[in-house]
Every structure is written in C-alpha cells, then in structure tokens.
Amino acid sequence: MPTVVHQPPAATPAKRHPLALTVTLPATTASAGIARSAVTAALHRHGLDRFAPVACLAVTELSACAARTAPGTAIHIELAQYEKGLRLLAHSAQPATPRSRRGLWLLSAAIDDWGGTWGVLDTHTRIHTHTPPSRTLAWIDLPH
C-alpha cells in the first residue's frame, strides 16, 4: 500500500549540491513538458539524474491534474535537494481532493517503490506576490 503522509516532515538543507529550482507555469497541458524539461536539466546539472524518472513523472501528473481541475490558473513547482534526498513541491489552485485519484495512482506507486513519501494539503496561501493564492500543496520526498 502506498505511503501517504498528511504533513511533510521537516527537511534539512543539503551541504553539497545546493539544488534549488522554482518555476511557475500556467495550468495547461503544455506546461507538463516545460516542467519536465526544467526538472531534468536541473537534476542533470547537479549530478542527480537518478531522480529524473520519478521526479518527471511527478511534475507531469501534478501539472496534468492542475490543468484538468483548475484551467486558467497557475502551478508553482519547487525542487530542492536535502541531506536525506530530494523534495518536490507543487502549489496549485486545484481542489486538494482531486475528483479522480486514478491519475495519481501511478505516481503513488512510483513514490512508494522509491521508498519516498508524499501528501496533499489544503493551503489557501499566497506563495509570491505575483502568484494567485494556492488551494493545494502537493509534496513529495524521495530519499537518496
């Protein structure tokens, strides 16, 4: 059974390879490819290519969910390396409980296979002054 945790654990920043990627994209189907390219390039640049398959699956699924449930809004993606692994955050205006969890089944299985944890929180917060308030924060932690 996939591990779903309701609150992200505290993360300690890594001392080496300070990977930090932040990107805000429109919640459209085209954004999934842009997000994958940005994540792949950032991981490659920091020698973390091993994370690419599951991280790219994550940004694809989360972007697609945002495009389907909250079109015309934005998705804000953050990726960072920590001492214990990699954290991916996705803020969007989509409902915290998607209408259908079928799209997240594959993502859940991949994260579980990696030994990671993930969750979805209802937030209603503003990430930056130039982004609309977020309804949902999806987070994924992948261990080394």
BAVO-965359 format. One record per residue (C-alpha): y, z, x; residue in three letters; residue number from 1. Coordinates in nm, 4 decimals, always signed. Layout:
N
<atom v="Y" w="Z" u="X" type="ala" seq="NUM"/>
...
//
This chain:
144
<atom v="+0.0000" w="+0.0000" u="+0.0000" type="met" seq="1"/>
<atom v="+0.3430" w="-0.0905" u="+0.1472" type="pro" seq="2"/>
<atom v="+0.5632" w="+0.1935" u="+0.2601" type="thr" seq="3"/>
<atom v="+0.8862" w="+0.2167" u="+0.0607" type="val" seq="4"/>
<atom v="+1.1183" w="+0.4981" u="+0.1586" type="val" seq="5"/>
<atom v="+1.4165" w="+0.5836" u="-0.0601" type="his" seq="6"/>
<atom v="+1.6634" w="+0.6661" u="+0.2145" type="gln" seq="7"/>
<atom v="+1.6950" w="+0.5145" u="+0.5624" type="pro" seq="8"/>
<atom v="+1.6185" w="+0.7579" u="+0.8435" type="pro" seq="9"/>
<atom v="+1.8887" w="+0.8332" u="+1.0993" type="ala" seq="10"/>
<atom v="+1.8861" w="+0.5813" u="+1.3835" type="ala" seq="11"/>
<atom v="+1.9830" w="+0.6439" u="+1.7429" type="thr" seq="12"/>
<atom v="+2.1617" w="+0.3505" u="+1.9159" type="pro" seq="13"/>
<atom v="+1.9673" w="+0.1852" u="+2.1967" type="ala" seq="14"/>
<atom v="+2.0785" w="+0.2375" u="+2.5549" type="lys" seq="15"/>
<atom v="+1.9683" w="-0.1130" u="+2.6606" type="arg" seq="16"/>
<atom v="+2.0201" w="-0.4472" u="+2.4890" type="his" seq="17"/>
<atom v="+2.3028" w="-0.3427" u="+2.2570" type="pro" seq="18"/>
<atom v="+2.2273" w="-0.5985" u="+1.9881" type="leu" seq="19"/>
<atom v="+2.4776" w="-0.5853" u="+1.7036" type="ala" seq="20"/>
<atom v="+2.5155" w="-0.8755" u="+1.4613" type="leu" seq="21"/>
<atom v="+2.7255" w="-0.8746" u="+1.1463" type="thr" seq="22"/>
<atom v="+2.7604" w="-1.1747" u="+0.9169" type="val" seq="23"/>
<atom v="+2.8977" w="-1.2178" u="+0.5652" type="thr" seq="24"/>
<atom v="+2.7839" w="-1.5227" u="+0.3691" type="leu" seq="25"/>
<atom v="+2.8208" w="-1.6474" u="+0.0126" type="pro" seq="26"/>
<atom v="+2.5242" w="-1.5599" u="-0.2108" type="ala" seq="27"/>
<atom v="+2.3934" w="-1.9166" u="-0.2262" type="thr" seq="28"/>
<atom v="+2.0590" w="-2.0714" u="-0.1367" type="thr" seq="29"/>
<atom v="+2.2161" w="-2.2451" u="+0.1654" type="ala" seq="30"/>
<atom v="+2.3056" w="-1.9085" u="+0.3181" type="ser" seq="31"/>
<atom v="+1.9418" w="-1.8223" u="+0.3874" type="ala" seq="32"/>
<atom v="+1.9225" w="-2.0917" u="+0.6575" type="gly" seq="33"/>
<atom v="+2.2503" w="-1.9820" u="+0.8136" type="ile" seq="34"/>
<atom v="+2.1351" w="-1.6193" u="+0.8175" type="ala" seq="35"/>
<atom v="+1.8016" w="-1.7185" u="+0.9770" type="arg" seq="36"/>
<atom v="+1.9809" w="-1.9169" u="+1.2483" type="ser" seq="37"/>
<atom v="+2.2193" w="-1.6303" u="+1.3274" type="ala" seq="38"/>
<atom v="+1.9386" w="-1.3723" u="+1.3400" type="val" seq="39"/>
<atom v="+1.7143" w="-1.5963" u="+1.5520" type="thr" seq="40"/>
<atom v="+1.9945" w="-1.6676" u="+1.8013" type="ala" seq="41"/>
<atom v="+2.0925" w="-1.3002" u="+1.8299" type="ala" seq="42"/>
<atom v="+1.7328" w="-1.1870" u="+1.8814" type="leu" seq="43"/>
<atom v="+1.6690" w="-1.4598" u="+2.1398" type="his" seq="44"/>
<atom v="+1.9895" w="-1.3776" u="+2.3279" type="arg" seq="45"/>
<atom v="+1.8767" w="-1.0153" u="+2.3616" type="his" seq="46"/>
<atom v="+1.5134" w="-1.0899" u="+2.4516" type="gly" seq="47"/>
<atom v="+1.3838" w="-0.9694" u="+2.1148" type="leu" seq="48"/>
<atom v="+1.2123" w="-1.2894" u="+1.9994" type="asp" seq="49"/>
<atom v="+0.9044" w="-1.0930" u="+1.8889" type="arg" seq="50"/>
<atom v="+1.1058" w="-0.9610" u="+1.5908" type="phe" seq="51"/>
<atom v="+1.2099" w="-1.3107" u="+1.4748" type="ala" seq="52"/>
<atom v="+0.9284" w="-1.3871" u="+1.2257" type="pro" seq="53"/>
<atom v="+0.9684" w="-1.0728" u="+1.0175" type="val" seq="54"/>
<atom v="+1.3497" w="-1.0498" u="+1.0572" type="ala" seq="55"/>
<atom v="+1.3902" w="-1.4140" u="+0.9479" type="cys" seq="56"/>
<atom v="+1.1586" w="-1.3588" u="+0.6520" type="leu" seq="57"/>
<atom v="+1.3699" w="-1.0551" u="+0.5582" type="ala" seq="58"/>
<atom v="+1.7067" w="-1.2329" u="+0.5650" type="val" seq="59"/>
<atom v="+1.5580" w="-1.5303" u="+0.3798" type="thr" seq="60"/>
<atom v="+1.4144" w="-1.3179" u="+0.0979" type="glu" seq="61"/>
<atom v="+1.7195" w="-1.0921" u="+0.0691" type="leu" seq="62"/>
<atom v="+1.9587" w="-1.3899" u="+0.0706" type="ser" seq="63"/>
<atom v="+1.7498" w="-1.5670" u="-0.1920" type="ala" seq="64"/>
<atom v="+1.7437" w="-1.2559" u="-0.4140" type="cys" seq="65"/>
<atom v="+2.1226" w="-1.2253" u="-0.3882" type="ala" seq="66"/>
<atom v="+2.1705" w="-1.5960" u="-0.4674" type="ala" seq="67"/>
<atom v="+1.9414" w="-1.5723" u="-0.7697" type="arg" seq="68"/>
<atom v="+2.0702" w="-1.2441" u="-0.9167" type="thr" seq="69"/>
<atom v="+2.4376" w="-1.2414" u="-0.8124" type="ala" seq="70"/>
<atom v="+2.5550" w="-1.6011" u="-0.7550" type="pro" seq="71"/>
<atom v="+2.9172" w="-1.6454" u="-0.6556" type="gly" seq="72"/>
<atom v="+2.9279" w="-1.3134" u="-0.4684" type="thr" seq="73"/>
<atom v="+2.8599" w="-1.2387" u="-0.1017" type="ala" seq="74"/>
<atom v="+2.5787" w="-1.0957" u="+0.1067" type="ile" seq="75"/>
<atom v="+2.6685" w="-0.8916" u="+0.4128" type="his" seq="76"/>
<atom v="+2.3962" w="-0.8727" u="+0.6806" type="ile" seq="77"/>
<atom v="+2.3874" w="-0.6357" u="+0.9780" type="glu" seq="78"/>
<atom v="+2.1273" w="-0.6368" u="+1.2546" type="leu" seq="79"/>
<atom v="+2.1094" w="-0.3793" u="+1.5345" type="ala" seq="80"/>
<atom v="+1.8624" w="-0.2618" u="+1.7965" type="gln" seq="81"/>
<atom v="+1.7910" w="+0.1080" u="+1.8299" type="tyr" seq="82"/>
<atom v="+1.5781" w="+0.3044" u="+2.0740" type="glu" seq="83"/>
<atom v="+1.2880" w="+0.3014" u="+1.8311" type="lys" seq="84"/>
<atom v="+1.3209" w="-0.0593" u="+1.7141" type="gly" seq="85"/>
<atom v="+1.5320" w="-0.2884" u="+1.5017" type="leu" seq="86"/>
<atom v="+1.7324" w="-0.2198" u="+1.1842" type="arg" seq="87"/>
<atom v="+1.8422" w="-0.4835" u="+0.9364" type="leu" seq="88"/>
<atom v="+2.0833" w="-0.4005" u="+0.6532" type="leu" seq="89"/>
<atom v="+2.1763" w="-0.6316" u="+0.3670" type="ala" seq="90"/>
<atom v="+2.4590" w="-0.5372" u="+0.1285" type="his" seq="91"/>
<atom v="+2.4984" w="-0.7448" u="-0.1865" type="ser" seq="92"/>
<atom v="+2.6246" w="-0.7396" u="-0.5442" type="ala" seq="93"/>
<atom v="+2.2769" w="-0.7905" u="-0.6888" type="gln" seq="94"/>
<atom v="+2.1232" w="-0.5151" u="-0.9010" type="pro" seq="95"/>
<atom v="+1.9386" w="-0.2509" u="-0.6983" type="ala" seq="96"/>
<atom v="+1.6248" w="-0.3149" u="-0.9035" type="thr" seq="97"/>
<atom v="+1.5595" w="-0.6894" u="-0.8969" type="pro" seq="98"/>
<atom v="+1.4408" w="-0.8458" u="-1.2226" type="arg" seq="99"/>
<atom v="+1.1228" w="-0.9503" u="-1.0477" type="ser" seq="100"/>
<atom v="+0.9714" w="-0.7880" u="-0.7425" type="arg" seq="101"/>
<atom v="+0.7396" w="-1.0853" u="-0.6819" type="arg" seq="102"/>
<atom v="+0.9834" w="-1.2294" u="-0.4267" type="gly" seq="103"/>
<atom v="+0.9807" w="-0.9076" u="-0.2273" type="leu" seq="104"/>
<atom v="+0.6015" w="-0.8716" u="-0.2210" type="trp" seq="105"/>
<atom v="+0.5626" w="-1.0929" u="+0.0868" type="leu" seq="106"/>
<atom v="+0.8483" w="-0.9154" u="+0.2625" type="leu" seq="107"/>
<atom v="+0.6977" w="-0.5765" u="+0.1802" type="ser" seq="108"/>
<atom v="+0.3587" w="-0.6836" u="+0.3150" type="ala" seq="109"/>
<atom v="+0.5114" w="-0.8179" u="+0.6386" type="ala" seq="110"/>
<atom v="+0.7111" w="-0.4993" u="+0.6984" type="ile" seq="111"/>
<atom v="+0.4049" w="-0.2849" u="+0.6263" type="asp" seq="112"/>
<atom v="+0.1928" w="-0.4985" u="+0.8635" type="asp" seq="113"/>
<atom v="+0.4574" w="-0.4480" u="+1.1358" type="trp" seq="114"/>
<atom v="+0.4447" w="-0.0702" u="+1.0800" type="gly" seq="115"/>
<atom v="+0.8007" w="-0.0636" u="+0.9512" type="gly" seq="116"/>
<atom v="+0.9732" w="+0.0952" u="+0.6559" type="thr" seq="117"/>
<atom v="+1.2195" w="-0.0398" u="+0.4028" type="trp" seq="118"/>
<atom v="+1.4065" w="+0.0551" u="+0.0939" type="gly" seq="119"/>
<atom v="+1.6709" w="-0.0462" u="-0.1570" type="val" seq="120"/>
<atom v="+1.9608" w="+0.1810" u="-0.2521" type="leu" seq="121"/>
<atom v="+2.2229" w="+0.1531" u="-0.5262" type="asp" seq="122"/>
<atom v="+2.5554" w="+0.1967" u="-0.3411" type="thr" seq="123"/>
<atom v="+2.8738" w="+0.0781" u="-0.5176" type="his" seq="124"/>
<atom v="+3.0635" w="+0.0897" u="-0.1870" type="thr" seq="125"/>
<atom v="+3.3041" w="-0.1425" u="-0.0057" type="arg" seq="126"/>
<atom v="+3.1750" w="-0.2498" u="+0.3361" type="ile" seq="127"/>
<atom v="+3.5008" w="-0.4030" u="+0.4649" type="his" seq="128"/>
<atom v="+3.8395" w="-0.4615" u="+0.3075" type="thr" seq="129"/>
<atom v="+3.7657" w="-0.8358" u="+0.2849" type="his" seq="130"/>
<atom v="+3.4321" w="-0.7953" u="+0.1000" type="thr" seq="131"/>
<atom v="+3.3749" w="-0.7049" u="-0.2646" type="pro" seq="132"/>
<atom v="+3.2116" w="-0.3716" u="-0.3486" type="pro" seq="133"/>
<atom v="+2.8381" w="-0.3741" u="-0.2884" type="ser" seq="134"/>
<atom v="+2.5857" w="-0.2763" u="-0.5558" type="arg" seq="135"/>
<atom v="+2.2808" w="-0.2777" u="-0.3344" type="thr" seq="136"/>
<atom v="+2.1889" w="-0.1856" u="+0.0206" type="leu" seq="137"/>
<atom v="+1.8500" w="-0.3098" u="+0.1371" type="ala" seq="138"/>
<atom v="+1.7440" w="-0.1708" u="+0.4741" type="trp" seq="139"/>
<atom v="+1.4514" w="-0.2484" u="+0.6985" type="ile" seq="140"/>
<atom v="+1.3433" w="-0.0605" u="+1.0111" type="asp" seq="141"/>
<atom v="+1.0960" w="-0.2293" u="+1.2460" type="leu" seq="142"/>
<atom v="+0.9506" w="-0.0233" u="+1.5331" type="pro" seq="143"/>
<atom v="+0.9004" w="-0.1685" u="+1.8831" type="his" seq="144"/>
//
